[in-house]
Amino acid sequence: MEDQVFQNRVDLSGLSKAVGDIKQELNKFIVGQDDMIRLLVTAVLSDGHVLIEGVPGVAKTLTAKLIARTMSVNFSRIQFTPDLMPSDVIGTSIYNMKSGDFEFRRGPLFSNIVLIDEINRAPAKTQSALFEAMEERQITVDGTTHQLTAPFIVLATQNPIEQEGTYRLPEAQLDRFLFKIEVDYPSLENEAKIIADFHQRVNTIDISSIKAVLSANEISEYRKKVRAIHIDPNLMNYIAQVVNQTRNNSSIYLGASPRASLNILTSAKATAAMNGRDFVTPEDIKYVALPVLKHRVILTPEKEMEGVTASEIIAQIIEKIEIPR
């Protein structure tokens, strides 16, 4: 009887259906990017921002636009360029000739889902305009603080190959992204399917055909359910051990912050909820640990010269730590 009560402690039927509906809508146009879709939905349920990295043409921007379409919320897109100013992002005060006062005109950052294309093309001054919004969900202009309407999620894309005309994102800003999703080329089978789908499609992609699955109120409700997911104290200690090892590894110059531990906890809960469970398993933690950690650590110069990646070192750390059962 106790087991039955434990299993039914959090009703996840509505959440599971919504996640399935989102995947179904995105699969109308997206082929072979199941992991990216899953992590994006996890980020929405975890109230976290996402950095999507991949070469041009692997549907980074399209997937971000489509996932925004599955939610009945406001969406804006900002193309970052080297000449972009902070006022172009957050807005500016304009003098009203009739009233004789300055009026604040809100910028595109005042939205629910904000897609930032090529985030690494804007200079530090513009990047700093995002800091307050991403961390505190508010924007301060001319001494006045404007609260951002929930949900507020930044989905940012960047190209890892092209370096000309780009700026390295500050570590403090990278730390504010819940996940870094690295999008690879599709497999041979998936690419063949992409070509076949394109050939059969008479018109170009009509994203207006994507149905809205979630409302802002439903997102808020499902996030409360995610926070109520049970996690064993031993698993919380396991998360702490994984993050702590990033600070005590000879291959890592800069380890992950406590924010990373909290992000692993929240996203592991969201992963469990998406799997229809009201309790976290070690597999949930291992699944989210890599996308949470890989953009938060800096390898030593020696390891970078050897061609070792942060993902490889983090995978080794996770493998070495004993999993609590």
N, C-alpha and C positions, 0 to 999 in steps of 0.2 A: 504493500500500500504506500509506503514511504517513497519507493522508487517512482510510483505513478505520479505522486504529488510533485516530486522533483522534476519529472519530465514536463509537466504541464505548468510549471511556475510562470513562464513567460509565453504568452500566445504569439507565435511567430507566423501564423498562417497567412495573414495579410501581407507581411513583409516578404515572405517566400514567393507569394504570387506576384507581387510587384517586381521583384528581382527577375523572375522568369519572364514577365512581360517586357521588361526593359531589354533583356538579352534578345528576345524574339524580334523586337522592333529594330534593334541595331543590326541583327543578322540579315535584315533585308538588303543591306548595302555593304556591310563589313564582312570580309572573309578572312579567316585564319588569325584573328587578333583577339581570341577568347580571353587570354590572360590580361591584356590591356583593359578590355571591357570589364572584367571581373574586378580588377583593382580600382578602376574608376568608380564603379558602384560602391565598392568598399569605402572609398574616400568620401563619397556623398553621405553614407551612413555614419562615418566617423567624424564628419565636419572638418575635413582636412583638404589642403591644397595639393595639387599634383603638378610635377614637372615631367613632361613627356619628351624624351630625347630619341631622335632617330633621323636617318637621312631623308631627304625630300622624296615624296611619293609613296610613303608607307601608311598613309591615311591617318596621321596624327591629328591634323586640324579637323578633318571630316568627322572622325570619331568623337572628338570633343564637341563639335557642333551638334552631332546627332544625339549625344547623351543629354545635352541641354534641352533638346527638343522633346525628350521623353518626360520632361518635368514642366509643370504649368507655372513657370517662374520667368522673371525677366532675364534676358541674355544680351550681352554686349561683347564685341570683339575689338581688340586694340592691336594694330600692327606696329610693333616697336621698330623704330628707326633711330639712327645716330643723332638726328636733330630733334627728337621728341623731347618736349619740355614737361616738367611736372604738372603744369597747369593744363596741358593737353590730356592728362590722365585723370586728375582729381577734380578739375574745374577751376573757375576763376571768378573774381568779383568784377562786375560790370556796373558802371555808373548809369543810373536811370535819370534821364533828363527831366522827366515829369515829376517824379517824387523827390528828386534831389538827393537820393540815397544810393549806396552801392548795393547791388543785388548779387547773390551768389548763384552762378549758373553751374549746375552739377555736371561733372565729366562722366565719361563712360565707366569709371570704376564704381559708380553708384548703380549697381545692378546685383543680381543674385548669382548668376553664373557668368564669370568674366574669362573669356578666352584671350590670352596674350600670345600672339604669334611672334616667334623669334625673340624671346625675352632677352637674350644675350646681345641684342643689337643696340640697346639703349644705354646711355652713360649712367654713371653712379648716381647722379643727381635725380634722374627720373626713377631709377631703381629704389632710391630711398623713399620716394613718394608712396611706394607700395608697403613699406614696412609696417606702419601703423595699421593700415587697412587689413593686412594679412594676419597680424597677431591679435589686434584688439577689436577688429570689426568696427572701426570708426575712422573718420578722417577729420583732421583739424586744419582749418583754413582761417587765416586772419584772426586767430584767437578763439574762434567758434568751433565747437566739436559737433560733428554730424554723425549720428549713429547709422550704420549700414543695416539694411533690412535682411533678416535671416530668411533663407540660407544664403551665405556668402562664400563662394568657392572660386578660387583662381585656378584655371587650367592653363598652364604655360607650356609652350613648345620651344625646342631649340635643336639646331643641327650640330652634331658633334664634330663634323668633318671640316666645315668651312670656318676659318679663323679670321679672314680679312674683314675688317669692319665690325668685329664683335668685341665684347667686353666680358671678362670672367666675372661670374656672379659672386658677390661677397658671401663669405661663409655664413654670416648672420642671416642672410636672406635664404640661402639654401636650407638652413636649419628650420625655416618656417614652412617648408614643404613636407607634407606627410609622407608622400611617396615620390620616388624617381622611377619612372617606368621607361625602360629602354626597349624601343620597338625595333625588331629585326626584320629582315626581308622575309616574305612568306615562303613556305616550302614549295617544292615543284608542283605538288598536287594542288595546293591552294592557289598558286599563281595561274595554273591551267583553268581552275574554276573561275578566277577573277576575269580572265580573258573571255571565257565562255559566257559569263553573265553580262559582260560589257557588249559582246556581240549580239546577244539576244535582246538587250534593252534598246527599245526604239528611241526613247528620249534620254536626255541627260538625267543625272540623279535629281529627283524631286524630293528634297528633304521635308517639304510640307506634308508629305504622306506619312511621316512619322507621327504616331499618336502619343499624346501626353499621358503618361501612366501615373505620375506622382504629382500631388499638389504640395505647396509649401507647408501646409498643416500636417499632411501625411508624413513628409520628411521629418518634421519636428517630432511627431509621434513615434516614428520608427527609431529615431535617434535615442529617445527615452528608453525604448525597449532594449536597444543595444547596450546602453549603460547598465541595464538591470541584469545583463548576462552574468552568470556565476563564473568565477575563476578561483581555483584552489590556491591557497597561500604558497604552496610549493612551486606552482607555475609562475607566480609573481616573482618569487626568488630566482627562478630560472631566467626570466626576462632581465632581472638585475645583473645576473652573472654574465649573460651574453653581452650586454652593453658595457659592463665593467671590463670585460676582456678586451674590448676595443681600445681601452685606455692603458692596457698593460700588455700590449703586443709589440714585439720588436720591429715588426714590419710597418706599424702605423705611427705616424708622427703626431696626428691629432685624432683623438677618439671622439665618440659620440657623446652628446649632452644628455642630461636627465630628461629633456623634452623627447628624445628618441625613445626612452623607456616608456613614457606615457603614451607615445604614438603607437608603439608596438602593442601595448595593453588595449588601447581603444580599437585599433584595427583588427586585432585578434578576436575581440568580442564581436565586431561586425562580421568577420569571416565565419565565426561560429553561427551567428544568427542567419546568415545567408545559406548556411548548410542545414538549417532547420533545427539547430541545437541551442539550448539555453545554457550551455556550459562550454568553456574553452578547453581545447585539447592541445598537447604539445605540437601537433601538426599545424594547428592554426597559427601558433607563434612562429614556427619555422617558415611558414608560407609568407608571412608579412615582414619578417625580420630583414630579409635582403633588400626589398624596395624601400624600407624605412631607413636602413643604415648606410647604404652604399654611397649616398651623396653627402653624408655627414662626416666621413672620415677622410683624412689625408694621409697617403702613404709616405714613407720615407723616400728621399731622392734616390737612394740606392735601389729600392724595389721598383720605383717608377722607371728607372733606366733599364731594369731587367725585363720590363714589359708586363709586370704583374699588375692585375687589376684589383680594385677594392672589393669587387664581388667575390673574387677567388679567396681573398684573405678572410672575409666575413663568413664565407661558406666553411672554411677550415675551422674558424672559431666555433661556429654552431655545431660542427661535427664532433669537436673534442669535448664539449660540455655534456655531462651525463644528463639524460632526459629523465625528469621525475615521473614516476608511475604511481 
